[in-house]
Amino acid sequence: MAGKEAVAVIIDVGKTMGKELDGKVKLETAIEATKLLLQQKLLLSKSHEVGIVLMGSEDTANELAENYGGYEHVSIIQEMDVPTLDSMIMVSALESSNQTGDILDAIVVAVNMIENKIGKKKFKKRMFILTDGNCTANAPDQLQDIIDQINIQEIRVNVIGIGFGEEYLRQTDQQKNTFAVLQTIVASVQGVIYPSKTAMQIYKQFRKRSVYPVAKYKGPLDLGLGYRIDICIYGKTKEEPLPSLKKHSTVVEYTEEAKEGLVKMSREAALEDDPTSTVVDPQDIIKAYFYGKSVVPVTADDEELLKYPCRKCLKVLGYLSSSAIPRHYFMSGVDMILPNPSESDEIAFAAYVQALYQRDDVVLARYSYRDYTSVRLVVLTPCIKPELICLWLNFLPTSEDARDFPFADLTESTTEQNKATEDFILALSLDKTQDEDEKLKPSSLFSPTLQYFYQCLTFRAENPQAQLPELDLNIQKYICPDKEMFENAQKQCQKFAEAFILKPVETVKKEKKFYVDLLKGKPEDDKDEEDVGKIGEINPVQDFYDMIHDRKADKVDLAIDQMEELILKLLDRDFKGNMYKKAMDCLKALREGCKNEPEFSGFNTFLLVKIKGLQHIHVDFWNYMVDEGVSLITHDENKSSKITERESKNFLVKIQASQPKISSMDLDDIE
């Protein structure tokens, strides 16, 4: 559970714990169970405290023995405190003794340790007793007083029986007596007795970090017309990140103290063109934003003024049918809205949710979880279950968040292909059936990344020099395909593969030429033939073709870059259309040169980004390009292109000088 917890662990180290049970020493089972408990506290519950008491130890070390006498062979080896790696190492080193301890003395010592440390603090309290039952239970007349003290302290008692209990037929008289005493205790308090095998299975199960619910938003749900319901918003789902790791210096002598050798990161800024890299004072640094090619400085005060001054709110904008907002519109995580814990708010909230549920409506709302934060558009969906009445809050995208990706039309599938696909999906279905439960239930799965991280961290803590272990088999089961399911679906998989014949697309690779190869067979004094290395403005089209067809060196990329630069230069120098004819000839030559080359995407990018970006400045040139039909390179012209003929035609639309039209096509469309 979330919150603080105090756990007292009583480990029997008496002489009989050194004997074997089912091929394993009983004390080793107790040590393993304790270490698994400590691991969970170290990794997932850092606010929990653990105290460890040994029963049947050679020595006696506890406060009650020092003050009042008695309580022999009971030792506290760790007072109630947050567990550390030393705690695990200490437990690993435990050995059995030649003594026998008293179970009631150990319980009294553990209860006293919890009371002294916790007192009246708000802690959940638990006690774990790991024993084989061969301990004594003297002073049975004091048993009821011990039970009363456990109930006053509200301590829950869990007993892990190692080789004794109801399932074991052969038990000593001492074990039967101990079992009867422990049964009386757990029956009178909140407690359970587990066999060691069951307990180990429980301990080895994966755990998740407990999170204390903290409201993201506390305030009114504004329904309009002066009606409000006080509500709280909690996060329902959130990606669990890996724990943050600290950096430590290897130069400093290693110590187990976490603060020793801790590396702190500091950042310094210097001018990019400063040869001396002089550090700039942070007070002399301000933010700047690009406005075209210009840089606009914005001070901290200006930045505050630029923010949209929205107050904390959750305001209803209107109501829609649930079918009006598809599920794939939802962004980010999911939040849960619950009423403020007051009778009037709970009744009003329940009635509001019930009305939405009956009408199959959702709420469109404006949301800002605190003052001066970004305003978000959200949808509130009603949820009614036997144990829960709430609203789910999902974020919706705005126009800037949407991404429209045009794709080529899909080829229509045949009836045989549809049937093969349907059988293939049904054969590998993970859904619940009449004969089987759901095969892969997300709510019962754990993150492979997090669990392997915890597994490796625990292993490396105890074995610093050893190789990291393999991923736990329980995790491997649900991240790898189910072999049995795929074997049973082999026939459907084969038919599916036969229904769709995949052919590799052959791409023509350009032959690479190296400068060393060009030097061979070319005399140093041969200067009669000069390579064309630059596109001039006198005859740019001819220069372009000479460069892309040059057999002595690969100058295709260079020619394309120079031609694009020249086209933009001509448009920039244009006066009343005197450069449009030459720029159009160059653009046509560039398209022809790129059409059958892998550089087709570069031409499409040039049209979409550069030329399209200038259409409101050079409207006549754009309309001239539309009349000439110079558009994007399509799939019919180059098989690697994803631009269809229809998209190419839609790209060429004339515009009015006073009403520039901005294309919604994205650069990613041509990738």
N, C-alpha and C positions, 0 to 999 in steps of 0.2 A: 504494500500500500504506500501511497505518497505520505510524507510527513516523517516524523522521527519515531524510532523504535529502539528499545533496549532489549538485548537478548543475552541471557545467561546460559552457558553451555556446561553441563556436568558430564565429564568423561571418566568412566570407570577404568582405572589402570591397575586394578588388583591382579593378584597372581594368576587367576583363571583366565584373564583377558589375553595372556600370552599363548594360550592354546589355540589349535586350529579348529575351524568349523567349515566344512565343505571345501577343504583344501586351502583355506585362507585364514591367517591369524586374525582372531576376533578384534584385537586392538587396531590392526590395519584397517579393518572395516570402519571402526569408530573414527580413526584419523581421516580417512577418505571422506566420510560424511561431513566431518567438521570443516575440512578444507573446502569442500564444495559450498558450504554455507558461507564461509569467509569470502570466497571468490565472488559470490553474489553480492555481498555487502560492499566489497572493495570496488566492484565495477558499476553496480547499478543503484546502490543505496548508500551514498557517501555520508549521509546524515545519521545513519544507524550506528549504534554503539554495541559492542560485544564484550562480555566478560567470560573468562574460562576458569572453571573449577575442576580440580582433579580429585577423584574419590579413590581411596586405596593407595595413596602415594606413600613413599618411604618417610617423608617429612610431614610436619604439620605447619601450615602457614595460613592463618586466617585471623581476622580481628576478634571473633568470638572466643577462640581458644586463648588468645593473649589476655582478654579481659575477664573471662569467666571460667576458663579451663574446659576440658573436654574437647569435643569436636576433633578428635585425633585422626591423623592420616587423611585430612582434608586440606588441600592447598589451593590457594588462588594464584594462578600463574599469570593471569592478566586481569587487572582491574577493569571495570566497565569504562570503555573508551572506544573511539573510532578505530577499527582494525587496520593494521598495516601489513606490509610484506613480512615484517618480523614475526607477526602473529602466525602466519602460515608456516614459516620456517621453524618456529618454536613448536607448533603442533606436530610437524613432520618428524621432529626429533624425540617425540615421546616414546617411552619404553615401559613395559609392565614391571610391577614391583613384586615383592614377596609378602605384601600386606593385604588386608581386606578392610575396605571402608564401610561406613554406615550410610545407607541411602538417605535416611531422615536427617542426619547431621549435614550431609552435602546440600540437601534442599534448603535447610534453614540458613546455611552460609550463603547460598545463592540468593535467597529472598532478601537477606540482610544487605548484600552487596547492591542489589537493585534499589532497595529503599534508601541507602546512604547516598547513592549517586543521583538518582532521579528525583526522589522526594515527591513533591506535588506537581512536578512539571508534566506537560501534556505529551506523554510518550506512550506508545503501544508497547506492552511488556510481554515477553515470551520466555519460556524456559525449555531447554532441550536436555533430555537425560539419555545418555548412551551407555548401556550396561548389558552384561550377560546374565544378570539376576543372581549372581553368586556373592552378593554383598549382604551385609547384615541389615536388620531393620529393628534396632533396639528402641526401647521406650515407645511401644505402640499406644500407650495411654496418652501420649502427647500428639497423636496423629490428628485429632480433630482441631487442636489449637493451630497446628501447621496449616491445615486446610483453610481455617478461618483467616489466617494471615495472608495466604495466597489469594483468597477472594477479596480481602480488603485492598490488597495491592493491584487487583485485577490482572493477575498474571495468568497467561494461558500456558499450560504444560503439555509438551509433546514428548512421548517416550519412544525411543527406538530400541526395541528388544533384539539383542544379538544372540540368537540361539535359545531363546525361551519364549513362552507365550502359549496361546491356545493351540497353535498349529503344531507344536512340538510335543510328542507323546512321552519321550524320555526326558524327564526333568528331575533335578535333585530336589530334596525337601526345601533347601534354602531358596532355590529358584521359584518354587511354588509359593513360598511365603512372600518373597519379594514381589511376585506378580500380583498376589492378592492385595498387598499394600498399595502398589501403583494403580491397580484397578479402582481401589477405593478413592484415591486422590483424583484421578482423571474423571471419575463419575461425579465428584463433588465440585469440580472446577471445570473451566473450559479446557478440556484436554482430550488427547487421543493417544492410543498405543499402536505403533506401527512395527511390523516385522522389519528386520534390517533390509531384506531384499526390496520390499515395497518402498521403504524410505529412500534407498539409493536410486530407484527408478524415478522418484519424485524429484530428488535433488539434481539428477542428471538432465532433467528437462530444461529446455531453454527458457530464459526469463527475459522480460523486457523492462526497460526503465520506467519506474512509476513517476507520473507527472502530476503535480498538484494543480488542480484547475484554477486558473487565474483569468478573470474576465478581461477581454480586450476592450470592451465598451460597456459602460454602465450609464444609462440615460434613457430618454424617452424614445419610443417609436411613434413618430408624429404621423397620425392618420389624416390630418387636415381638419379644417373647421373647428379647431380648438380641442380635438380629441387626442389623447395621448395614453400610451401604456408604458409603464416603466419596465425595461427589459435589461438583460445581461447577454453579452455575446461571448461565446467560448469557442476556441479552436477545436474542431473535430478531427481533422486530419492535418498532418504536417510531416514533411520528410525529416526523418531522424538522421542527423549528420554524424560523422565519426567524431569521437571525443577529440578535443583540441590537444595537440602534443606540444610540449615545451622543448626548447632547444637548450642543450647543456654543452659546455666547453669540454673537450677532451684533454685540454692542457692542464686544467685544474685537477688536483688529486681527487679521485672518486670517493664520494661519501654518499650514504643513504639519505642524507638530508636533502629534500627536494630543492631548497633554496640555494644550496651550494653550487657554484659554477653555472648558475642560470644566465643565459645570454639574452640581453635586451637589444632590440632592434631600434636604431635611430636613423633618420633620413636627413640628408643634406642636399641642398639644391645649388647648382652653379650654372652659369651661362654656357650654352652649347658651344659658342665660338670663342670662349675665353681660354687661352692656352695655359693659363696658370690655375684654372679651375677654382677660382676664389669663391668661397662659400657665401651665398646670398642670405642676408638676414630674413627670417620668415615674415617679419613685419613689412619687408619691401616686396613681397610677392602677393599678387592678386590674380584672380581668375580672369580668363579671357576667352571669348567665343568667336568662332569664325562667322563672318557675315559676308558670304561670297568669298573673295580672296582677301578681304580685309579682316583685321583682328580688332574686336571691340572689347576693351577692358571693362570688367564689372567688379566693383568693390563689394565687400560683405554687406554693407548697408544697402547698396543697389540691389543685391540679390534678394534681400529680405523684402524690398519693395516690389520686386518682380513676382513674388509668390502670390498665388491666388488666395485672397483672405477669406477662407472658408472656416466657419465655426463647426465644432463637433456636432454631428447630427446623424439621424437615420430617418429620412423623410420619404413618405410614400408619394410616388409620382403618378401611379395609376395601376390598373389591373389588366392582366392579359390571360387568355386561355393558356393552359400549360403546354399545349401543342404549338404555341406561337414562338416559343424559345427552345430550339433544339438543344439537346444535351451537349453536343460538341461545341456549343458556344461558351460553355463554362470554362473559366480560367482559374489558375492558382489552386489553393486548397479549398476546404469546405469548413464553414463555421456554423455553430449551433446557436439559435436564439431561444432563450428561456425567459419566463416572466420573473420579475422581481419577487423575492419571497414574501409576498403579502397577499392576503386573501382576495382583496379587490382586484389586484393586478392579475392574479392567477385565474380568476373567474373570467375577467374580460379577455385575457389572452387565449384561454381555451375556447371561448365562444368565437373569437376572431379566426382562429385556426380551423375550427369546425366548419365555419361558413365558407372559407376558402376551399376546404377539402370537398365539401358537398358540391360546390360550383365548378370544381376542377380548374380553379384559377391560381395564378401566381401573382406576386406583387413586384412591380418594378419600383426601385427606390434609389435614393441618393444617399451615399454613405461616406462619412468622414469620421474615423474613430477618435480623433482628437483635434484640437484647434490648430489651424494653419498646416494641415497635412493635405495630401492630394485627395481630391474628390473622386470617388469611384461610383460607377453604375453597377448596381447589384440586383439580383433576383431572389426573392424569398419564396420558398416552396414549402407548403404545409406537409407535416408528417404526423400521423396518428397511429400509435401502436398501443398495445395493452399497458405497457409500462412507461410510455413516453408520448408527450404532446409537445411539439416544438416546430420551429421554422428552420429550414436549411438555408444558409446564405451562400450564394455563389457569385463570383465577380463576372461581369460581362465585358466583352471587348468594345472599344470605341472604334471609330473609323480609322484612326491611326494604328490601332493594334491589328486590324484585319490584314490578311495577306491573300491576294487573289493570284493563284498560280494557274495559268492556262496550260492544258496538256493536250496532246494529240488525241483524236477520237479513237476509242477502243474498237477492235474488231468484234463483231457479234459472234457469240458462241453458239455451237450447235446443240441439239437436244441431247446427243450422246455425251457431249462434254459437260452439260449441266447435270446430267444424271451421275456421271462419274465423280464430279465435284461434290455433289450432295452426299453420295455414299462415303466419300473420303472424309468429309467433315463429321458425319455421324459416327463413323468407325473410330475416330480419335476424339470423340466428345468426352469432356470431363464432367458433364452435368450429372446431377443426381437422377437415378433411375429407380424402378421398383425393386430391383435386386441389389443395387449397390448405392452407397452414399456418394456424395460429391468427392471426386478423386483429388482435387487440388483446391482446397478452400482458402482463399487469401487471408481471412481473419485468423487462421491457425498457422500461418507461415511466418517465418522469421527471416530477417535480412541476412543473406549469406555474407555480405561484406562486414556487417557489424559483428555477427556471431564468430566469424573467422578471426576478426581483429581481437575480440575478447579471448578466444581460444589461444591465439598466438601470444598475447600479452601475458596471460596466466602462465603459459608454458615457459616463456622466456624469463619470467620473473624467478621461477624456480630452477631453470636450467639456462644460465646466461650464455654458455658456449655451444649448446646443442643446436642442431638444425630445426627449423620450424616444422611443426607437425602437419600432416595432411588434413584436408577439410573433413569435418565431422561427417560420418556416414548418414546421419539423419538429415543433414542439409543437402548432401549429394542426391538424396532420393528425390527431392522435389525441384532441383535445378537441372537434372538430367532427364531425358525422355524415358517414359515407362516402357521397359523392354517387352514385358508381357503384352501390353496394349498394342504396341507396334507389331508384334508377332501375330497377334490375332487379326490385325488390320492389313496384313501383307497383301492380300488379294485386292483390296480396295486401293491400296497405294500403287500397286502395279497397273491397275486399270486407269488410274488418274494420270500416271506418268505416260502411258501409251496414248491417252486422249490429247495430250498437249506435247507436240514435238518441238523441242527447242533447238534452234540452229544458231551457232556462233556468228556474230557479225564481223565480217572481215574488214579490218581497217588498214589502209595503206600507210605504211611507215616511211617517213622521209629518211633518205639515206644521209647519214652524217658525214660531213667532210671536214677534215682537219687541216690546219695550216701546213703541217709537215708534208702532207701528201701533195699540196699545191706547189711546194718548193721543188719537188721532184720533177724533173723535166722542164723546169722554167729557168733559163739562164738569168743570172743576176744583172747582166748588162742589157737584157732584152727589154727595152723601154718603148718599142714601137706600138705595142698594144697596151693601152691603159684601161684598167677595169672601171666600169661605171660605178661610182660609189655614192652619188648624190643626185637627187631629183631637182632639176632647175626649174625656173618659172617660164623659160622660153618654150621648151617642148616637154612638159612634165609627163604627158601620157607615154611618149616614146621612151623617156628615161625610166619610167616605172616598169614597162615591159622588158627593157634591156636588163634591169636588175633582177627581176624575178625569173628570167630565163638564162641568167648567167651560169654557165656550166663549170666555171672555175671555182666558184665559191657560193655558199648558200646565203643569199642576200634577201630572201623573201621577207623575213621579219623586219629587216631594216627598211626595205622598200615600202612596206605597209605603214610603218610608223612615220616615215618621211612624207608619204602621200597624205595621211590623215592630218599631219601637221600643216602641210601646204594648203589643204582644203580649208581648214579653220583660219589660216592666215589670209587667204583670199577673201573669205567672208568678212573678216575683221577689217580689211582694207577697202571693202566695197563702198562705192558711192553711187547711189541711185541705180543699182543693178549692173554696173559696168563689169563686175567680176563674176557674175552668176554663170555665164556661159562656160568660162574656163573651169570654174569650180564644179559645174555639173559634169563636164567631160572627165575631170579627174575622179569624181565620185563614181561614174559609170565604169571607168577603167579599174578602180579599186574593187568594185563589186565583181567584175569579171575575173579579176585576178584571185579573189578569195573564194569564188563560188565552188571550185573543185578542190580546194585545199583545206587542211584542218583548221586554217585560220578563219573559216567562215564565221565562227562565234565572235571573233574580234571585230569583224565588219558589222555584225548585228549589234554588238555592244556600242560601236561607234555611232550607229544610227539612233539607237535608243537613248543613249546618254548625251552625246555631244550635239548631234544635228537636231534631235527632238527638243533638246534644251534650249536651242536658239530659235525655235520656230516663231516665238512671239516677237523676236527682234528682226528676223529676216523672213517676214510672212510671205513676201513674193517668191523668195527662193524655195520656201517649203511648198507653196502651191505649184511652182515650176517643177519641183521634184515629183509631186503627185501626178501632174500631167505627163511627165516622162515615164512614170511607172517604176521608179527606182525605189524598191522596197526591201524588206528583209529577205534573206536567203532561206528558202523553204526546204522541207524534207524531200520534195520531188527533185530539187536541184542538187542537194547533198544529203545522202542517207543518214548522216550523223546529226543533222539538224532536227530539232523538235518543233519547229515553227510550221504550222499547216498553211495551205494556200489561203484559207479563209482568214486566218490571223494576219497574213501578209497583206491581204487586200484591205482589212479593217484598219491596218496601220496607216494607210494612205487616205487621210480625210482632210479636205481643204478647210481652212479656218479663216475667220474674219480678223482683220487687224485689231479691231476694238474688243473682240471676245476670244482671247487665246484659249485653246482647249488643251488641258493637261491630260496626258495619257495615264491610265492606271496600270499599264504594263510595267512589270518589275524587271530589274536586271537579272534576277535569278531565273526568269523564264527561259533564257537562251542557254543556260548552262547545260 
